[in-house]
Amino acid sequence: MQTDLVNVDGARSRNGPIGPLLPRFARLARQAVVAVLAVMQFVLPPQVAASQPIPTHATSVELVNPDFERAREDDASRPAGWNKAGAGDGFQLDRKVFRNGAASLRITRSEGAPLTAVAQTFPAGPLRNTVVSLRAWTRAENADTGGALILFATGDDRKMIAFALSELSAGDGSNDWVQQQVRMLVPANAAHLQLGLRLTGAGTIWFDDVEALTWGVATTAPDALSASADKYLNDAITAIRQHALNGVRVDWPAATSQARALASGAITTADTYPAIRHVLRLLGDGHSILRTPRDNAAAARSANQSLTDTHVSVIAGRPMLFVPGFTSMDRDAAQQVASKLQQSLASMDKPECGLLLDLRGNTGGNMFPMLAGLAPLFADGDVGGLATAHDGSVTWRFQDGAFVASSKEHDNGARAAQPAMRIGNGNTPVAVLLGQRTGSSGEAVAIAFVGRPNTRSFGAPTAGLTTGNRPVKLADGATLAITGSVMLDRTGKRYGGKLAPDELTDGTRFASPNGDAAVAAAIAWLDQQKACPR
């Protein structure tokens, strides 16, 4: 069986002695297949061990051909024991570039393939409730190796129940071989564990000297972390316990022990990220995440893309505004997005006669600039809110043409540069388009339109992340986004799952324009409204 991990990167929630069993594992690994990823930056000899230290009591998990010295009997270019685990075919032995021995594994991007990967699979039974670490030395050229190593656990039905990706990009510009590592606690219900090496972007990455190790949760020493890493992990767990909507469902003593085992040997705060992600996954809300400083920087850079992606088109004589996600928390960038949305509405020809609002590509982020920018479409009044973890509530409303929240703690102050000029007294007909990628803050925008006069939604059910995340800054600049509330519409209805459109159109029929059933149904509905005679 081949498991393709192409979509692992989109997933909302990331991150004992077995020596006598290893021969059996080795035989199974020759038959098993997995999936995996990769990326890189340029690295050459000398060698830099950037990997977090392994506990001294860890034991080895025997891999087949971990040093890539042996080729397959039927194909001398392929490594023995490693199976194709993605769509790409661009992997082979390299006998000119290697760290040790006489060969390494080279993965390059295959044209048209989103992912090239190799992997080995093991029965998870002896590894359940233990930490497994996968380490490998990597060298990269014109690429980023963040996520080049992956651990992937499946249940009896072969469906994913846990995964983890290596955290950091290899290399620092010194062109070294760099050791990377990924860790995961193997779930108690895991049936199979897959270990893989992958490339998901452009460039080339070499792998050599791969090893897998394991250790138990109960055997982690109290002083297994540095003082700074220990405090950082404890602060994160405390914040999660304090704010999480599903905190009461977690066995916190067990969760803390598991987190400390995952972070064993941690020196830096970044070494604790896999442990923190594990605790967030235990909440089971599918929405809580850890955003590293690197993630936050990428979100800030994405602001310009959101501005570019915000645009108006005209279909069958009706204006349609595309509202993308926006992940930055920068106030200046938020104001620019809010202003761009208002300017886009103002640029429409006769928007008071009705318009389409396309949220199908809005994967979420920061809801405030989105709704601030859409203020011209709303009359003053409540449009929704949040029910918090501790029986509190927050109300979203439009007040004097501005979008605000009743709690300063839940209002980031995003406003457009100019006061909103209402369109049709805030009651102009609006057809809202929804889809499976409409998520989180994108769903919050959709919920604000629920119960609005002259409004109807079309498309497919949303992603189901209709919960509110509370941001908590950590000492190194990372951010915990902890799910601590459930979204409400203006009637007080609680969500927490998918938002269904008023009219389910995807897959039911095809019609012009452009064969888009949701757009066709929306235009047909707008044509029935009496805002402007046609």
Backbone torsions as a table, in degrees:
resi	resn	phi	psi	omega
1	MET	NA	142.7	178.6
2	GLN	-115.5	126.6	176.7
3	THR	-108.4	123.0	-177.1
4	ASP	-100.0	121.8	-176.0
5	LEU	-96.7	29.4	-176.8
6	VAL	-56.4	-38.7	-172.6
7	ASN	-93.3	4.7	-178.3
8	VAL	-58.2	-36.2	-176.3
9	ASP	-66.6	-17.6	178.2
10	GLY	-95.1	-1.4	177.7
11	ALA	-62.0	132.5	-179.1
12	ARG	-64.4	-26.1	-178.0
13	SER	-125.6	106.3	-167.2
14	ARG	-77.3	-84.5	-101.7
15	ASN	-106.9	NA	NA
16	GLY	NA	174.2	179.6
17	PRO	-57.7	129.8	179.7
18	ILE	-135.6	17.5	-178.2
19	GLY	-51.1	-47.2	-177.3
20	PRO	-62.6	-21.5	-176.9
21	LEU	-92.4	-5.0	-170.8
22	LEU	-64.6	-39.3	177.5
23	PRO	-57.3	-40.6	178.5
24	ARG	-64.9	-42.1	176.4
25	PHE	-58.0	-42.2	-177.3
26	ALA	-61.7	-42.7	179.3
27	ARG	-63.2	-43.2	179.9
28	LEU	-65.7	-36.4	-178.2
29	ALA	-64.4	-29.8	179.6
30	ARG	-67.3	-22.7	-178.1
31	GLN	-97.8	-20.3	-170.5
32	ALA	-84.4	163.4	178.4
33	VAL	-140.1	153.5	-177.9
34	VAL	-141.4	-158.2	177.1
35	ALA	-150.8	159.8	-174.4
36	VAL	-171.4	-172.7	-169.2
37	LEU	-133.6	-163.9	167.0
38	ALA	166.7	177.5	177.4
39	VAL	175.2	179.0	-175.7
40	MET	-171.7	176.7	170.4
41	GLN	-141.1	167.7	-168.3
42	PHE	-81.2	131.1	-178.0
43	VAL	-144.1	139.1	-176.1
44	LEU	-141.3	173.9	-176.1
45	PRO	-55.5	148.3	0.3
46	PRO	-64.4	-167.3	-175.2
47	GLN	-127.6	139.7	-178.3
48	VAL	-123.9	115.3	177.9
49	ALA	-85.4	92.9	-178.0
50	ALA	-91.4	-0.4	-172.5
51	SER	-79.2	144.5	177.8
52	GLN	-61.9	138.4	-178.1
53	PRO	-59.3	145.6	179.2
54	ILE	-93.9	139.9	176.9
55	PRO	-56.6	145.6	-176.7
56	THR	-66.9	-22.2	-178.4
57	HIS	-91.0	4.9	179.4
58	ALA	-66.5	149.0	177.2
59	THR	-118.3	157.1	-174.7
60	SER	-82.6	145.8	167.4
61	VAL	-104.4	118.9	-173.6
62	GLU	-72.3	122.3	175.2
63	LEU	-100.4	157.2	175.2
64	VAL	-89.2	124.5	174.6
65	ASN	54.2	52.1	-176.0
66	PRO	-70.1	-16.8	-179.4
67	ASP	-103.7	4.2	175.0
68	PHE	58.7	33.1	178.7
69	GLU	-86.3	-14.2	-177.4
70	ARG	-115.1	141.3	177.4
71	ALA	-101.1	161.5	175.2
72	ARG	-67.3	147.5	-179.1
73	GLU	-66.5	-31.7	-176.7
74	ASP	-94.1	-3.5	-178.5
75	ASP	-158.4	102.3	-174.7
76	ALA	-67.8	-11.7	179.8
77	SER	-88.8	-11.6	-175.5
78	ARG	-106.2	146.7	179.3
79	PRO	-77.5	136.2	175.6
80	ALA	-65.9	143.2	174.1
81	GLY	84.6	-11.3	-179.1
82	TRP	-111.0	129.1	-173.4
83	ASN	-110.8	146.7	176.9
84	LYS	-58.7	134.0	-174.9
85	ALA	-137.1	20.6	177.5
86	GLY	-155.6	-178.6	-176.6
87	ALA	-71.9	-29.1	-174.8
88	GLY	-78.1	151.0	178.1
89	ASP	-107.8	5.6	-172.3
90	GLY	-82.6	56.5	174.6
91	PHE	-132.3	138.1	179.9
92	GLN	-163.9	166.8	175.4
93	LEU	-72.0	142.7	176.2
94	ASP	-120.9	115.5	-177.0
95	ARG	-98.7	9.7	176.1
96	LYS	-110.3	-28.4	-179.7
97	VAL	-118.3	119.4	179.2
98	PHE	-162.0	160.1	178.5
99	ARG	-91.5	-44.2	178.4
100	ASN	-136.4	164.9	177.0
101	GLY	68.5	-136.5	-175.2
102	ALA	-131.4	8.3	-178.5
103	ALA	-161.5	159.8	172.2
104	SER	-138.4	175.1	173.1
105	LEU	-98.2	129.6	176.8
106	ARG	-113.9	128.8	176.1
107	ILE	-119.0	128.8	175.7
108	THR	-125.8	159.6	-178.1
109	ARG	-69.9	134.8	174.7
110	SER	-93.2	133.6	-177.7
111	GLU	-56.7	126.7	177.7
112	GLY	82.3	-5.7	-178.6
113	ALA	-101.5	127.9	-179.9
114	PRO	-72.4	-15.8	-174.0
115	LEU	-156.2	139.3	171.5
116	THR	-124.1	129.4	-172.6
117	ALA	-154.3	155.2	170.8
118	VAL	-132.2	157.1	-176.6
119	ALA	-161.5	167.2	170.5
120	GLN	-128.5	149.4	-177.2
121	THR	-123.5	142.0	-179.9
122	PHE	-131.1	151.1	168.8
123	PRO	-66.6	135.1	-172.0
124	ALA	-85.2	-11.8	-173.1
125	GLY	-45.3	-57.2	-177.4
126	PRO	-69.0	-12.4	-176.1
127	LEU	-103.0	-3.4	-177.6
128	ARG	-59.6	140.1	179.3
129	ASN	63.2	23.4	172.1
130	THR	-120.7	161.7	173.3
131	VAL	-87.3	133.0	173.5
132	VAL	-116.0	133.4	177.7
133	SER	-117.3	132.4	173.4
134	LEU	-111.9	123.8	179.4
135	ARG	-123.7	147.6	176.9
136	ALA	-156.8	151.7	173.3
137	TRP	-91.4	133.9	-177.1
138	THR	-127.3	150.5	171.0
139	ARG	-135.6	135.9	-172.7
140	ALA	-129.6	153.6	178.1
141	GLU	-136.6	117.3	176.7
142	ASN	59.3	39.6	179.8
143	ALA	-160.2	175.8	-178.3
144	ASP	-118.1	127.9	-175.7
145	THR	-92.6	7.8	175.6
146	GLY	-57.7	123.2	-178.9
147	GLY	84.2	14.6	-178.5
148	ALA	-72.1	-21.9	177.1
149	LEU	-108.9	141.0	-179.0
150	ILE	-141.5	142.8	169.1
151	LEU	-118.0	139.8	-169.1
152	PHE	-146.0	117.8	-179.8
153	ALA	-109.1	138.2	177.8
154	THR	-125.1	156.7	176.5
155	GLY	-88.4	-170.6	180.0
156	ASP	-61.0	-27.3	-179.6
157	ASP	-87.2	6.7	179.6
158	ARG	69.5	11.6	176.1
159	LYS	-88.0	145.7	-177.7
160	MET	-65.3	134.0	174.0
161	ILE	-121.7	-12.3	176.6
162	ALA	-165.7	147.3	173.4
163	PHE	-154.0	161.0	176.5
164	ALA	-150.0	143.3	178.9
165	LEU	-117.7	148.4	174.8
166	SER	-62.0	142.7	-168.3
167	GLU	-78.5	-53.4	-162.6
168	LEU	-105.4	152.9	173.6
169	SER	-72.4	137.2	-177.7
170	ALA	-77.6	150.6	172.5
171	GLY	85.8	153.9	179.6
172	ASP	-132.6	23.7	-177.6
173	GLY	93.4	-3.0	-177.7
174	SER	-91.1	1.1	176.8
175	ASN	59.5	45.1	179.9
176	ASP	-104.0	157.9	160.6
177	TRP	-69.4	133.9	-177.2
178	VAL	-127.0	136.0	178.2
179	GLN	-87.2	130.0	177.6
180	GLN	-116.2	162.1	-176.6
181	GLN	-148.9	146.6	170.1
182	VAL	-135.5	143.2	-179.0
183	ARG	-128.2	150.9	176.7
184	MET	-153.5	142.3	170.5
185	LEU	-84.4	121.3	-178.1
186	VAL	-74.7	121.4	-176.9
187	PRO	-62.5	154.6	-179.0
188	ALA	-65.4	-23.0	-179.2
189	ASN	-102.3	14.8	-179.8
190	ALA	-72.3	139.2	176.1
191	ALA	-104.7	-34.0	-178.6
192	HIS	-138.1	146.1	175.7
193	LEU	-122.0	128.5	-179.5
194	GLN	-114.6	136.1	179.2
195	LEU	-120.3	127.1	-173.5
196	GLY	-142.3	164.5	178.7
197	LEU	-127.0	133.0	-172.8
198	ARG	-150.6	164.0	175.0
199	LEU	-132.7	125.5	-179.8
200	THR	-114.2	-4.8	-178.4
201	GLY	-125.6	-158.9	179.2
202	ALA	-81.1	172.3	175.2
203	GLY	95.2	-162.4	-177.4
204	THR	-138.7	142.5	175.1
205	ILE	-134.8	137.6	175.5
206	TRP	-107.5	143.1	177.2
207	PHE	-123.8	143.1	175.7
208	ASP	-153.5	157.3	173.6
209	ASP	51.5	60.7	178.5
210	VAL	-81.7	142.6	174.9
211	GLU	-146.4	149.8	175.9
212	ALA	-124.8	137.4	-179.2
213	LEU	-135.8	161.3	-179.6
214	THR	-143.8	153.1	174.1
215	TRP	-154.4	156.7	-176.2
216	GLY	-84.0	158.7	178.4
217	VAL	-69.0	-45.0	-174.3
218	ALA	-68.9	-18.2	-176.0
219	THR	-90.6	1.4	-179.2
220	THR	-71.7	126.8	-177.7
221	ALA	-73.1	148.9	179.3
222	PRO	-58.6	-31.4	-177.6
223	ASP	-101.7	31.9	-174.9
224	ALA	-73.9	-11.8	-179.0
225	LEU	-117.5	153.5	171.9
226	SER	-66.4	162.9	-177.0
227	ALA	-61.0	-42.2	-178.2
228	SER	-69.3	-39.8	178.5
229	ALA	-67.9	-38.0	178.7
230	ASP	-61.2	-48.0	179.8
231	LYS	-63.5	-41.6	-178.9
232	TYR	-61.7	-46.1	179.8
233	LEU	-64.2	-44.0	179.0
234	ASN	-62.7	-40.7	178.7
235	ASP	-62.7	-41.0	-179.8
236	ALA	-65.4	-45.0	-179.6
237	ILE	-64.2	-39.8	178.3
238	THR	-60.8	-43.9	179.3
239	ALA	-64.3	-40.7	179.4
240	ILE	-63.9	-45.5	178.6
241	ARG	-60.5	-38.0	-175.3
242	GLN	-71.6	-36.7	-169.1
243	HIS	-111.1	-13.8	-171.6
244	ALA	-70.4	134.3	176.6
245	LEU	-61.3	-38.6	-177.6
246	ASN	-100.3	19.7	-177.3
247	GLY	-58.5	-31.7	-178.0
248	VAL	-69.6	-14.4	-178.7
249	ARG	-86.2	-7.9	-172.3
250	VAL	-97.7	135.7	170.6
251	ASP	-80.9	95.8	-169.6
252	TRP	-68.7	-37.6	174.8
253	PRO	-59.7	-42.4	179.0
254	ALA	-67.8	-41.9	-179.7
255	ALA	-62.2	-40.8	-180.0
256	THR	-65.9	-41.3	178.1
257	SER	-63.3	-42.3	178.7
258	GLN	-63.7	-42.1	179.8
259	ALA	-62.8	-41.8	-179.6
260	ARG	-67.3	-34.9	176.7
261	ALA	-66.4	-40.8	178.4
262	LEU	-65.5	-33.5	-177.8
263	ALA	-91.7	4.6	-177.1
264	SER	-52.9	131.2	-178.0
265	GLY	87.0	0.7	-177.0
266	ALA	-60.1	132.2	176.2
267	ILE	-109.9	-46.8	-179.5
268	THR	-100.5	166.4	176.5
269	THR	-63.2	-35.8	-179.7
270	ALA	-62.9	-26.3	178.4
271	ASP	-64.7	-17.7	-178.4
272	THR	-92.6	-4.1	-175.3
273	TYR	-57.7	-44.9	178.5
274	PRO	-59.8	-37.0	179.2
275	ALA	-65.5	-42.1	179.5
276	ILE	-65.8	-41.6	178.4
277	ARG	-63.3	-35.8	177.6
278	HIS	-61.7	-45.7	179.6
279	VAL	-62.1	-41.3	178.5
280	LEU	-62.5	-38.3	178.7
281	ARG	-65.7	-32.1	179.5
282	LEU	-63.1	-21.3	178.3
283	LEU	-66.2	-28.8	176.5
284	GLY	71.3	16.8	-178.4
285	ASP	-90.0	-12.5	177.8
286	GLY	70.0	9.0	-173.4
287	HIS	-130.8	-30.2	-179.6
288	SER	-65.8	136.3	-178.1
289	ILE	-143.3	161.5	169.8
290	LEU	-108.9	124.6	175.5
291	ARG	-106.8	116.3	-179.0
292	THR	-73.7	167.7	174.7
293	PRO	-55.2	-35.9	177.5
294	ARG	-65.0	-42.3	176.9
295	ASP	-61.2	-43.8	-179.5
296	ASN	-63.3	-38.9	178.4
297	ALA	-65.4	-39.8	178.6
298	ALA	-65.3	-37.8	178.1
299	ALA	-63.7	-39.8	178.5
300	ALA	-64.3	-38.0	179.6
301	ARG	-70.4	-22.7	-176.6
302	SER	-76.3	-9.2	-176.9
303	ALA	-58.2	-42.4	180.0
304	ASN	-62.6	-35.7	178.5
305	GLN	-65.6	-38.3	177.8
306	SER	-63.0	-39.0	177.4
307	LEU	-63.6	-41.9	-179.7
308	THR	-66.5	-40.4	-175.9
309	ASP	-74.8	-18.6	177.0
310	THR	-75.2	116.3	-177.4
311	HIS	-155.7	163.4	178.4
312	VAL	-113.9	136.3	171.2
313	SER	-127.4	166.0	179.3
314	VAL	-121.5	123.9	-179.1
315	ILE	-127.1	123.1	-179.1
316	ALA	51.9	37.7	177.7
317	GLY	81.0	2.7	-178.8
318	ARG	-109.9	133.1	176.8
319	PRO	-74.8	141.8	178.0
320	MET	-131.0	127.4	179.8
321	LEU	-104.1	123.5	176.2
322	PHE	-92.5	121.4	-179.0
323	VAL	-111.3	104.0	-178.4
324	PRO	-81.6	173.3	171.6
325	GLY	-69.4	161.4	179.1
326	PHE	-148.4	112.1	-170.1
327	THR	-100.9	-8.5	-176.7
328	SER	-76.7	146.8	174.2
329	MET	-104.6	8.0	179.3
330	ASP	-70.4	128.5	-173.5
331	ARG	-68.2	-38.9	179.3
332	ASP	-64.5	-43.8	178.8
333	ALA	-64.6	-39.4	178.7
334	ALA	-62.1	-41.2	178.6
335	GLN	-63.9	-38.4	178.2
336	GLN	-63.1	-41.3	179.5
337	VAL	-66.9	-44.6	178.3
338	ALA	-59.6	-44.2	-179.8
339	SER	-65.8	-38.9	179.3
340	LYS	-63.4	-40.0	178.2
341	LEU	-64.3	-44.7	179.1
342	GLN	-64.6	-40.8	178.1
343	GLN	-64.1	-36.2	178.7
344	SER	-65.3	-41.8	177.0
345	LEU	-63.5	-41.6	-178.5
346	ALA	-66.7	-25.5	-178.3
347	SER	-79.5	-10.3	-176.4
348	MET	-71.0	149.6	174.1
349	ASP	-88.4	114.8	178.2
350	LYS	55.1	52.8	177.5
351	PRO	-63.7	-23.3	179.4
352	GLU	-63.8	-16.4	178.1
353	CYS	-85.3	-4.1	178.9
354	GLY	122.2	146.0	-178.8
355	LEU	-150.8	166.4	176.1
356	LEU	-107.4	141.1	177.2
357	LEU	-120.3	111.6	-174.4
358	ASP	-95.8	108.3	178.4
359	LEU	-107.3	11.6	-172.8
360	ARG	-68.3	-22.1	177.7
361	GLY	-105.5	10.5	-177.0
362	ASN	-89.0	99.6	-177.1
363	THR	-87.0	1.8	173.3
364	GLY	109.9	-158.1	-177.6
365	GLY	123.8	-110.0	-175.7
366	ASN	-112.0	107.8	-174.3
367	MET	-72.8	-24.1	-170.3
368	PHE	-64.3	-48.4	177.6
369	PRO	-66.0	-29.1	178.0
370	MET	-63.0	-52.4	-177.7
371	LEU	-73.4	-31.3	174.9
372	ALA	-62.0	-38.4	179.9
373	GLY	-72.4	-24.7	-179.8
374	LEU	-93.9	7.3	-178.6
375	ALA	-52.7	-35.2	179.2
376	PRO	-58.9	-16.5	-178.1
377	LEU	-91.6	-0.5	-174.5
378	PHE	-123.6	141.6	165.9
379	ALA	-80.8	161.5	176.9
380	ASP	-61.7	144.9	177.7
381	GLY	141.0	172.8	-179.2
382	ASP	-71.8	141.4	179.8
383	VAL	-128.2	1.7	-179.5
384	GLY	151.9	-161.6	179.7
385	GLY	166.1	-158.5	-176.2
386	LEU	-135.0	141.7	167.0
387	ALA	-104.3	117.9	-171.4
388	THR	-86.5	172.4	-174.0
389	ALA	-63.6	-28.0	-173.6
390	HIS	-113.1	43.1	174.4
391	ASP	64.1	21.5	173.8
392	GLY	-94.4	178.5	178.8
393	SER	-149.5	153.9	176.9
394	VAL	-130.7	135.9	179.8
395	THR	-107.5	134.8	171.9
396	TRP	-97.7	136.5	179.1
397	ARG	-152.5	161.1	169.2
398	PHE	-102.7	128.8	-175.4
399	GLN	-135.9	117.5	-177.1
400	ASP	54.1	38.7	176.6
401	GLY	79.4	6.6	179.2
402	ALA	-117.3	146.0	176.5
403	PHE	-88.1	126.9	-177.6
404	VAL	-138.0	163.9	172.7
405	ALA	-117.2	149.4	-175.9
406	SER	-69.8	-17.1	179.6
407	SER	-114.4	125.3	177.9
408	LYS	-60.0	-29.8	179.9
409	GLU	-63.8	-27.5	-178.3
410	HIS	-110.0	18.6	179.1
411	ASP	-126.7	115.3	-176.9
412	ASN	-90.4	6.4	171.0
413	GLY	78.1	12.7	-179.7
414	ALA	-68.7	127.5	180.0
415	ARG	-139.6	156.0	172.3
416	ALA	-75.9	160.4	-177.2
417	ALA	-67.1	-30.1	-178.8
418	GLN	-121.8	152.5	176.4
419	PRO	-58.9	146.7	-178.3
420	ALA	-72.2	138.6	173.4
421	MET	-101.7	109.8	-173.7
422	ARG	-64.3	145.9	177.3
423	ILE	-105.0	120.5	178.8
424	GLY	58.1	41.0	-179.0
425	ASN	57.4	23.5	178.9
426	GLY	78.8	10.7	-177.7
427	ASN	-123.6	16.9	179.2
428	THR	-60.7	144.6	179.5
429	PRO	-59.6	130.5	179.4
430	VAL	-130.2	124.9	173.7
431	ALA	-101.3	116.1	-175.8
432	VAL	-98.1	125.3	-179.5
433	LEU	-99.5	126.1	-177.2
434	LEU	-119.9	155.5	177.2
435	GLY	-155.9	-179.0	-176.1
436	GLN	-66.7	-21.7	179.3
437	ARG	-90.0	-5.6	175.8
438	THR	-71.1	109.9	-172.3
439	GLY	-139.7	153.1	170.1
440	SER	56.9	-116.1	-179.4
441	SER	-63.7	-28.3	173.2
442	GLY	-62.4	-38.0	176.3
443	GLU	-71.0	-32.5	176.6
444	ALA	-62.4	-40.9	176.8
445	VAL	-61.7	-44.5	179.3
446	ALA	-61.6	-41.0	-179.5
447	ILE	-64.8	-33.3	177.8
448	ALA	-61.7	-24.8	178.7
449	PHE	-88.0	-12.0	178.5
450	VAL	-66.8	125.8	-179.4
451	GLY	86.3	-4.3	175.7
452	ARG	-72.2	139.4	177.9
453	PRO	-61.1	150.6	174.7
454	ASN	56.2	42.3	-178.0
455	THR	-132.7	139.5	175.1
456	ARG	-148.6	141.6	-178.6
457	SER	-108.6	150.5	-174.8
458	PHE	-139.3	154.0	174.8
459	GLY	124.5	-131.3	-176.0
460	ALA	-127.5	159.8	176.6
461	PRO	-56.8	149.2	-174.8
462	THR	-81.2	-175.4	-174.0
463	ALA	-68.4	-25.0	178.7
464	GLY	90.7	27.5	178.3
465	LEU	-109.4	49.7	-176.5
466	THR	-87.0	53.6	176.0
467	THR	-128.0	161.4	-178.5
468	GLY	-103.7	135.8	179.2
469	ASN	-103.8	131.8	177.2
470	ARG	-97.0	121.3	178.8
471	PRO	-79.1	134.0	176.1
472	VAL	-128.8	117.6	179.7
473	LYS	-76.6	136.0	176.2
474	LEU	-103.9	168.7	-168.1
475	ALA	-62.2	-28.4	-176.3
476	ASP	-97.1	9.7	180.0
477	GLY	96.5	-6.1	173.7
478	ALA	-71.6	162.8	-179.2
479	THR	-130.6	129.2	168.8
480	LEU	-87.5	126.9	171.6
481	ALA	-108.0	99.3	-170.6
482	ILE	-101.8	122.6	178.5
483	THR	-68.6	112.2	-175.4
484	GLY	-127.4	7.4	-177.1
485	SER	-158.2	165.5	178.4
486	VAL	-118.9	139.3	-178.4
487	MET	-74.3	146.5	176.8
488	LEU	-123.2	147.0	170.0
489	ASP	-91.5	-176.4	-172.9
490	ARG	-68.1	-15.5	177.2
491	THR	-88.7	-6.6	-176.9
492	GLY	93.7	1.9	178.5
493	LYS	-65.9	132.2	178.5
494	ARG	-86.5	144.6	177.5
495	TYR	-111.9	-115.6	-177.1
496	GLY	100.6	-11.0	177.8
497	GLY	-134.8	-151.9	-177.5
498	LYS	-70.9	148.9	173.9
499	LEU	-103.3	118.8	-178.8
500	ALA	-88.2	139.3	177.4
501	PRO	-70.7	158.9	175.9
502	ASP	-63.5	-33.9	179.9
503	GLU	-130.6	112.0	179.3
504	LEU	-78.6	116.9	-173.8
505	THR	-118.5	-32.4	-174.8
506	ASP	-60.7	125.8	177.4
507	GLY	84.0	-4.4	-177.1
508	THR	-94.5	-31.2	178.7
509	ARG	-164.4	161.7	177.6
510	PHE	-124.4	136.5	-178.6
511	ALA	-153.4	161.8	174.2
512	SER	-70.7	158.1	3.5
513	PRO	-84.4	144.5	173.4
514	ASN	59.8	24.9	177.6
515	GLY	67.4	18.1	-177.4
516	ASP	-94.5	104.3	-175.0
517	ALA	-63.2	-39.0	-178.8
518	ALA	-65.0	-44.8	179.2
519	VAL	-64.1	-43.2	-179.2
520	ALA	-61.2	-44.5	179.6
521	ALA	-66.9	-37.6	179.4
522	ALA	-64.3	-43.0	-180.0
523	ILE	-66.5	-40.0	177.5
524	ALA	-60.2	-40.2	178.0
525	TRP	-67.7	-44.6	179.0
526	LEU	-59.4	-37.2	-179.8
527	ASP	-65.3	-21.5	179.3
528	GLN	-85.5	-12.6	-178.8
529	GLN	-78.5	157.5	-173.4
530	LYS	-108.9	23.6	-177.9
531	ALA	-62.8	-40.3	178.3
532	CYS	-141.3	132.0	175.8
533	PRO	-64.4	142.0	178.9
534	ARG	-118.2	NA	NA
